[in-house]
Amino acid sequence: MTLKGKTALVTGSTSGIGLGIADALARAGADVMLNGFGDVEAALNQVSSHGGRVLHHHADVSRPDEIVEMIARTEQAFGRLDILVNNAGIQHVAPIEQFPVERWDAIIAINLSSAFHATRLALPGMRERGWGRIVNIASAHGLAASAQKAAYVAAKHGVVGLTKVVALETATTPITCNAICPGWVLTPLVQQQIDARAQADGDTERARRELLGEKQPSLAFVTPEQLGELALFLCSDAAAEVRGAAWNMDGGWLAQ
């Protein structure tokens, strides 16, 4: 398939899942606006290697005013915004009685509210142009819960619900909205959890196996490249009637 002439904005795309998706969209011919606080130069070099136009916006997506600026800048720089991938996310793990209120607020703002703000701002242009794709990166935790992840699970369940509402509100248009629900992906966020587990005995490989073994029957991480290909499919004509789906790619996690 080709996305020539299309523009994509991927939040949280300087590393991990977001970078994998941005790279796949660029490889298919889309111009891409990156966003995030990782290695911006490396991300720009990787995504621009496919020959399209690639820019980066510094928006902190916990701040609605900066999301307004990012959407406006994308439309100004590229003349359009056709594909929105709401991917930015953070994590904090703690029992609910000890969960810091400020971490709850930050996770809800970045993992859930940012998707709402970006979507409400991107939709008018998509409606005007008569085509659009919104892909929300939820999680297996958008469909099932785990202990000590109150804010993350609440936010990702919210993303799945938001996806369904937007899908219904755009159901008679050439705009689709779907969610991808990854299982364990070896992102910097997950590596932090492995490192925390390994602190006790220093055995990182054992911590990795234990993390996967608790949830993911395949005992293999989902890769950003695989998620990029799924996002690319959801942007294709073949997926024009995939609406409001919460598509899990999780090594069998939710089959249990």
N, C-alpha and C positions, 0 to 999 in steps of 0.2 A: 504494500500500500504506500501511498505518498501523502504527505502532509504539506507539500509545497504550497506556499501562499498562506499558510496558517501560522498563527502566533500562539505560543504556549507560555503560561506563567506557572512556575513550580515553586511553591514555598518550601523553605528548608531544604534547598537543593545543592548545597555546597559539599555534601557528603552523603553516604548511606543510600537509603531508598530514594530520596529525592533526586540525588545525582544520577542514580541508575535510570530513573524515569526520564529525567531531562535529556540524558544521553540517547535513550531510545527514540524520543520524539524528534530530537535533532537529526538523528540518523535517518529518520523517515522524511526529513526535509523541512521540518518546522523551524521557524525562528523562535528563540527561547529567551525569556527573562528569568534569570536565576535569582535566588534570594537565600540569605542565610549568613551565618557567622563563622563558617569553617574556612578552609583554604580557598579563598575566592579565586586567586590567580590560577591555581591548579584546576579548579572546576571550570573556569572560563576556557582554559587551554583544551581540556578534554572535550567539552561540549562543542566548542567552535571548530574542532578538527574535522567535523562532518561537512563544513563548508557554508553553513547558514550563519545568520546574524545572531549573536549572543551577547546579552548585556547582563549586568547584575544590579539589583536594587538592595539597599542596606536596611530596608524596613524591619523594625522590631514588631512582629505581628501580634504581640500582646497589646499593642497600642492601635486602636481603631483609626486615629488620624494618620498614622504612618501607612496603614493599609490603603486608605483613600489615596495617599500620595503615590503609592506603588502601582495601583491600578491605573491611575491617571498617567503616570510616567510610561507604563507599558503601552497604553493606547496612543500616547503622543509619539513615542519612539518608533513603534512598529505600524501605527495606523489602525490597529485592531487588536482584539484579544478573543481568540477562538476557543482555546483550551485552558481551563483552570484546574490545576492539581493542588489541592489543599493537603499538604504533607507535613508541615512543620509540627514538631512535637517535642515535649520534654517528659521526664518521668521522675517520680519520687516514691520511695517505698517505706512505709511505716504503718504500724497498727493505727486504726482510726482514732483511738483515744489520744494518741501521741502525734497525730498528723499535723504538721505546722500549717496554720491557717493561711499563711502567705504562700506556701507551696501549693495548697489547694487552689487558691485564687490564680496563681500563675499557670498551673496546668489547665484549668478550665479556660483561661484566656487564650492560651496558645494552641491547645489541642482541639478546642471546640468553638469558642467565640470567633476566632480568626477565620474559620471556615464560613461561618455565617456572614461576617462582614465582607469577605472577598467575594462570596457568591452574590450577595445583594448588589454589590457594585459592578460585578462583571455581567450579570444577566441582561441589563438594558441594552448593552451593545450587541450581545449575542442575539437577542430578539430582533433588533434592528437589522442585523445582517442575515438573519434567517438560518443560523447554524451555530451550534456550540456543544462542547463536551465539558462536563464537570466531573472530575474524578477525585473523590475524597479518600484519603488513606486512613482507614479506621484501624482495625486490629482484630485478631482472634478475641481480644478482650473487649471488642465491641459486641460480641455475641455470647461470651462466657466470662465468668469472673475468676479472679484469683485473689487470695488473701493479701492484705497489706498494700493494695493498689487502688484505694478508694477513688482518688481523683482521676487517675488514668482510666479506670474501668468506667466510671461515670461519664467522662468526656467522650470516650470512644463509643459507648452506647448512644450518647447524644449525637455523635457524628452519623451513625447508622440511621437514627430517627430523622435527622435533618436531611439526609440523602433521600429518604423516602418522600418527605414532604416536597422537596424541590422537584423530584421526579414526577409527582402528581401534578404539580403546578405547571410543569412544562410538557405534560403528556401528549398534547395535541400539536406540539411544535417539533422542529428538527433539532431540538436541544435535549440532551440526555444528561442524567445525573446518576452516578453509581458510586459504590464504595468498594474498595479492595481491603480485605481483612487478612493481613499477613500473620503467620505464626512467628516463631523466632527467626529473626534475620540478624546476621552478625554485623550490626551497626555499632558505632561508638557507644550508643545508649545501652545496648545489650552487653558489650564488652565490659562496661562499668559493673554490671551485675555479676559477670563471671569473675572479674577481679575481686569484687567484694566477697564472693563465696570462697575464693582461693586464699584469702588472707589467713585463714585458720591454719592451713598446712602447706601453703605455697604450691599446691598442685593444680595448675591452671587447666590442664587437660581433663583431670577428674571433675573439676568444677564445670567445665564445658559439657561433659557427658551427662552429669547429673542434671544440669539445667535443661538439656534437650530431653532427657529420659523422663522427666516429670510430666511433660506435656506433649511432645512431638514424636509420634511413633516412628517416623522415618529416621530419627536420630541424625538428621541432616538439616543444616540451616537453609532456609529459603534465601535466594540471592537477590540483590538489587536488580540484576540483569533480568531475572525471571519476572520480577514485578514490573519492570519496564516494558517487557513484551506484553504482559497482560493489560497494562495501561494503554499500550499502543492498539491492542485489539479493541478496547472499549472506545477508542477514538475513531474506529473504522466504520465504514458503511455496514459491514456485517453485523455490527453491534447496535444498529440504529433502533432496534426494538428491545434492547436490554435497558430497562428503566427501573431504577430503585433497587437494584441488586446489591446485596452485601456478599461479595465474592471472596470466599476464603481460599487462601493459598497457604497451607499450614502444616504440610507433612502428615496429615491425618489427625491433627489435634482435635478438631470438632467432630470427627467421625466416631469418637469414643463414647 
